[in-house]
Amino acid sequence: MFMGINAIYLCFQIERRCRRSQTQSRYIFFGLILKFFYPFRRPSRAYNHHARSQRIESSRMPHLQFFLFDTAEYTQPYALDHIERSPMKRFVEALRAWNADLQIVVAFRMLPEVVWNMPRLGTFNLHASLLPQYRGAAPINWAVINGDTETGITTFFLKHEIDTGEVIQQVRVPIADTDNVGIVHDKLMMLGGRLVTETVDAILADTVKSVPQEEMAVVGELRPAPKIFKDTCRIDWNQPVKRIYDFIRGLSPYPAAWTELVQSDGTAVVLKIFETEKIEHLHESAPGTLQTDGKTYIRIAGTDGWIGVRALQLPGKKRLKTDELLRGFKLTGECRVH
C-alpha cells in the first residue's frame, strides 16, 4: 500500500541497529519489501506462503530475520480455524521454529493472535497517526483531508482489535497548509525508521511503560481512517473552498481526487486534480461552475470562493500543469464539473 511507512527504509534502519547491538535477540519483520532489497541479503531456502512469501536471513547477522510477504496475496485476515489447515499451519510452525524474541509489523494486514502473541517480548506495530486518532487503513490521507495541522507516528503492542493496543511511543509532526499526502507520508517515513529502532531498544532494555489508549487524552472526537475507494475520491463542489482544497491535497498524488468534466457538447470525462490554490472571493455562481481563459487558468466554484486548478490529468494522459493542458485541450467557460 502507498499510504504506509516505507518498509525498505525501516529494514535498513533495523539492520544498522542490529549491527551496533551486542545482544543476541532475534527479530521477525512483517512487511512488504520491494525487489531491490534482495541484493543486500543472502536468501535462504524459501518458505512459501501462497508462493510469494520468503524468509530472508542475513549471513552476517543470524539474529536478524525478515519474513516477507506480497500483501496482494495476503488478502484476508486469518481466522483461528485456518491455522489447522495448510499452508497457515506450516507458517505458524516455521515461526515457532525461528523462536523470535520480538516481532515488528509495518504496512501489513491483521495477524492472528497465535502469531502476534508468540514472541516473549511481544509484537509491535508502527502506525501513521497519533493513536487513538485515525485508527484504520488510511490515517495520513484522512488527517490531511480533515485539515489537521498535526499528525504523527505511533508504536503500539498488538491486540485483538485493530489499532487499539497499548501505546509505546509517539512522535508528533506538523502538517503545513501546503502539504499534500505525499509530502506528509515522506516526513513520517523518515521518522518511522528511527522510532522503530528506539522502540526496539526500549523493549530490550525493559524501559517501556506502555499506555492503554483509553487512558490517553484526546482533543475533540475520535476520527476513523477507513480504507479509501474510488467513490471516496470524488470531489463534492457543494462545500466551502477550504474543505475542497484539503480534500484534494489529502488524496494527492495518490489515489487522486477526481471530478466529472462535462463539455459544451454534453460529453463527459473524468478529470483528476492534484494541485490547487484557494481563491477566497465571494461569488453568485453555482458550485461546480468552471471559468477559464482557455490559456493559463482554470478555476471552479465552491460555495464561498473558487478553487484554482494548478495540476490535473485527463484519462489516458499524463499529469500536466494547467497551462500545459490548455495548449492541447480545448476548454471553454461553457464546461462544468460535478
C-alpha positions in Angstrom: 0.0 0.0 0.0 1.2 3.5 -0.7 -0.1 5.2 2.4 2.1 3.4 4.9 5.6 3.8 6.4 8.2 2.7 3.9 9.3 -0.8 4.8 12.5 -0.6 2.8 13.8 2.3 4.9 12.7 0.6 8.1 14.6 -2.6 7.3 17.8 -0.7 6.7 17.4 1.2 10.0 16.8 -2.1 11.9 19.9 -3.6 10.3 22.0 -0.7 11.4 20.7 -1.0 14.9 21.4 -4.7 15.0 25.0 -4.2 13.8 25.6 -2.0 16.8 23.8 -4.3 19.2 25.7 -6.7 21.4 22.5 -8.7 22.2 21.6 -12.0 20.5 17.9 -11.1 20.3 16.1 -12.4 17.3 13.6 -10.3 15.3 11.0 -11.0 12.7 9.8 -8.2 10.4 6.4 -8.4 8.7 6.0 -6.0 5.8 6.2 -5.5 2.0 9.8 -5.4 0.7 10.5 -4.5 -2.9 12.8 -6.5 -5.2 15.8 -4.2 -4.9 16.1 -5.1 -1.3 17.2 -8.6 -2.2 20.9 -7.8 -3.2 21.5 -6.8 0.4 20.6 -10.3 1.7 21.6 -13.8 1.0 18.2 -15.6 0.6 17.9 -18.9 2.4 15.6 -21.7 1.2 12.3 -20.0 0.9 9.3 -21.0 2.9 6.5 -20.2 0.5 3.1 -18.8 1.6 0.9 -18.6 -1.4 4.2 -18.9 -3.4 5.1 -15.3 -2.7 6.5 -15.0 0.8 10.1 -15.6 1.6 12.3 -15.8 4.6 15.4 -13.6 4.2 18.2 -14.2 6.5 21.5 -12.3 6.8 24.6 -14.4 6.8 26.3 -11.6 8.8 23.6 -11.3 11.4 21.8 -14.6 12.0 19.8 -13.0 14.8 18.1 -10.6 12.3 15.4 -12.3 10.2 12.7 -10.9 7.9 9.6 -12.7 6.8 8.5 -11.0 3.6 5.0 -11.0 2.0 3.4 -9.8 -1.1 0.4 -8.2 0.5 -1.6 -8.6 -2.7 -1.6 -12.3 -1.9 -2.3 -12.0 1.8 -5.8 -10.7 1.1 -7.8 -11.9 4.1 -7.1 -11.9 7.8 -6.7 -15.5 9.0 -9.3 -16.8 11.5 -8.1 -19.2 14.1 -9.7 -22.2 12.3 -7.4 -21.5 9.3 -4.4 -22.3 11.4 -5.1 -26.0 11.3 -5.0 -26.0 7.6 -2.1 -25.8 5.2 -0.2 -23.5 4.5 -1.1 -21.5 7.6 -0.2 -24.3 9.9 3.2 -24.7 8.3 3.7 -20.9 8.6 3.0 -20.9 12.3 5.3 -23.9 12.8 8.0 -22.1 11.0 7.6 -19.0 13.2 7.9 -21.1 16.3 11.0 -22.8 15.0 12.7 -19.4 14.5 11.9 -18.6 18.1 12.0 -14.8 17.7 12.1 -12.6 20.8 10.3 -9.7 19.1 8.1 -9.2 16.0 7.8 -5.9 14.2 4.8 -5.2 11.9 4.6 -2.3 9.4 2.2 -1.8 6.5 0.8 -5.3 6.8 -2.5 -6.9 7.4 -4.0 -8.2 10.6 -2.2 -11.2 12.1 -3.9 -13.9 14.1 -3.3 -14.0 17.9 -1.3 -17.2 17.6 1.2 -15.2 15.6 1.4 -11.8 17.4 1.3 -13.4 20.8 4.2 -15.8 20.1 7.4 -13.8 20.9 8.4 -13.5 24.6 8.7 -9.7 24.2 5.5 -9.3 22.1 4.7 -7.9 18.7 4.5 -4.2 18.0 3.2 -2.2 15.1 4.1 1.2 13.6 1.0 3.3 12.7 1.0 6.6 10.8 -1.1 8.6 13.2 -1.3 9.8 16.8 -3.4 7.0 18.2 -6.1 6.7 19.3 -6.9 9.2 16.4 -7.2 7.7 12.9 -7.4 4.0 13.5 -7.7 2.3 10.2 -6.1 1.8 6.7 -5.5 5.4 5.6 -4.6 7.6 8.5 -2.3 10.0 6.6 -4.9 10.7 4.0 -7.7 11.4 6.5 -5.5 13.7 8.6 -4.8 15.9 5.6 -8.4 15.7 4.3 -9.8 16.8 7.6 -7.4 19.8 7.6 -5.4 18.8 10.7 -2.3 20.8 11.4 -0.6 18.0 13.2 -0.2 14.3 12.8 2.5 11.8 13.8 3.5 8.2 14.2 2.9 5.6 17.0 4.3 2.3 18.0 2.0 0.1 20.0 1.6 -3.5 21.0 -0.8 -5.6 19.0 -4.1 -6.9 20.5 -7.4 -8.3 19.1 -9.0 -5.1 17.9 -7.2 -3.3 15.1 -5.0 -0.3 16.1 -6.2 -0.4 19.8 -3.2 -1.8 21.6 -1.2 -0.1 24.3 0.9 2.8 23.0 4.7 2.6 23.4 6.0 5.8 21.8 4.8 8.6 19.7 6.4 11.4 17.5 4.4 14.5 16.5 4.8 16.1 13.1 3.3 19.4 11.9 1.2 19.5 8.7 1.6 22.7 6.6 -1.3 24.1 4.8 0.5 23.4 1.5 1.5 19.8 2.3 -0.2 17.1 0.3 -0.4 13.5 1.5 2.8 12.5 -0.4 4.8 15.1 1.5 3.4 14.1 4.9 4.0 10.4 4.1 7.7 11.1 3.3 8.1 13.1 6.6 6.7 10.2 8.6 8.6 7.6 6.6 11.9 9.1 7.6 10.9 9.4 11.3 9.4 5.9 11.3 12.7 4.0 11.0 14.1 6.0 13.9 11.0 5.4 16.1 11.1 1.6 15.4 14.7 1.3 16.4 14.1 3.4 19.5 11.1 1.2 20.4 13.2 -2.0 19.9 15.9 -0.5 22.2 13.4 0.4 24.8 11.7 -3.1 24.8 15.1 -4.9 25.1 16.1 -2.6 27.9 12.8 -3.2 29.7 12.1 0.5 30.0 8.8 0.5 28.2 5.8 1.9 30.1 3.0 1.4 27.6 -0.2 3.3 28.0 -3.7 2.0 27.3 -5.3 4.1 24.6 -8.5 4.6 26.6 -6.3 6.5 29.2 -4.8 8.9 26.7 -6.1 12.5 26.5 -7.8 13.3 23.2 -8.8 16.7 22.0 -12.2 16.5 20.2 -13.9 13.4 19.0 -12.1 10.3 17.7 -11.9 10.2 13.9 -11.6 7.0 12.0 -9.3 6.4 8.9 -11.2 3.9 6.7 -9.9 2.5 3.5 -10.3 4.8 0.5 -12.1 3.7 -2.6 -12.7 5.4 -5.9 -16.1 6.8 -4.9 -14.4 8.3 -1.8 -12.2 10.4 -4.1 -15.0 12.2 -6.0 -15.0 15.9 -5.3 -18.1 17.5 -3.9 -18.1 21.0 -5.1 -21.0 22.0 -2.9 -18.6 22.7 0.0 -16.5 25.6 1.3 -13.3 26.2 -0.6 -11.1 25.2 2.4 -12.8 21.9 2.6 -12.4 21.1 -1.1 -8.7 22.3 -1.0 -7.9 20.0 1.9 -9.8 17.1 0.3 -7.7 17.4 -2.9 -4.3 17.6 -1.2 -5.3 14.7 1.1 -5.6 12.5 -2.0 -2.6 13.8 -3.9 -0.6 12.3 -5.5 -2.4 9.0 -4.9 -5.1 7.9 -5.4 -6.0 11.4 -6.6 -9.3 13.3 -6.2 -11.5 13.4 -9.3 -14.5 15.1 -10.8 -16.5 14.7 -14.0 -16.0 17.4 -16.6 -19.0 17.9 -18.8 -18.0 19.7 -22.0 -20.1 22.0 -24.1 -21.2 19.2 -26.5 -22.5 17.2 -23.5 -19.7 14.6 -23.4 -18.2 13.9 -20.0 -14.7 12.8 -19.0 -13.1 12.1 -15.6 -10.7 14.7 -14.6 -8.1 14.0 -11.8 -7.0 17.1 -9.9 -3.6 17.0 -8.0 -2.7 20.6 -7.1 -4.9 23.6 -6.3 -5.0 27.0 -4.7 -7.7 28.7 -2.6 -9.3 31.8 -4.1 -11.4 33.3 -1.3 -13.6 35.5 -3.3 -17.4 35.6 -2.8 -19.5 35.0 -5.9 -23.0 34.1 -7.0 -22.1 31.2 -9.3 -23.4 27.8 -8.7 -21.0 25.3 -7.1 -19.1 23.4 -9.9 -19.2 26.4 -12.3 -15.9 26.4 -14.3 -14.2 29.5 -15.5 -11.1 29.6 -17.8 -9.4 31.9 -20.3 -8.5 28.8 -22.4 -4.8 29.5 -22.0 -3.5 29.9 -18.4 -6.0 29.3 -15.7 -8.9 27.1 -14.7 -11.0 27.9 -11.6 -14.0 26.1 -10.2 -16.6 27.4 -7.8 -17.2 26.2 -4.3 -19.8 27.6 -2.0 -17.7 30.5 -0.7 -15.0 31.1 -3.3 -13.0 29.4 -6.1 -10.6 26.6 -6.4 -7.7 27.4 -8.8 -6.6 24.3 -10.5 -2.8 24.0 -10.9 -2.2 20.4 -11.9 -4.6 17.9 -13.4 -4.9 14.8 -15.6 -7.2 13.6 -18.4 -7.9 9.9 -19.0 -5.0 8.2 -20.7 -2.8 11.3 -20.4 0.0 12.3 -18.1 -0.3 14.8 -15.3 0.1 18.3 -16.6 0.2 21.9 -15.3 -2.9 23.8 -16.2 -1.3 25.9 -18.9 0.3 22.8 -20.4 -3.1 21.0 -20.7 -4.8 24.1 -22.1 -2.3 24.2 -25.0 -3.7 21.0 -26.4 -7.2 20.6 -24.9 -10.0 23.0 -25.8 -11.8 24.1 -22.7 -14.3 26.9 -22.6 -16.4 28.6 -19.9 -19.4 26.6 -21.1 -17.9 23.5 -19.5 -18.9 22.5 -15.9 -17.9 19.9 -13.4 -19.9 17.8 -11.0 
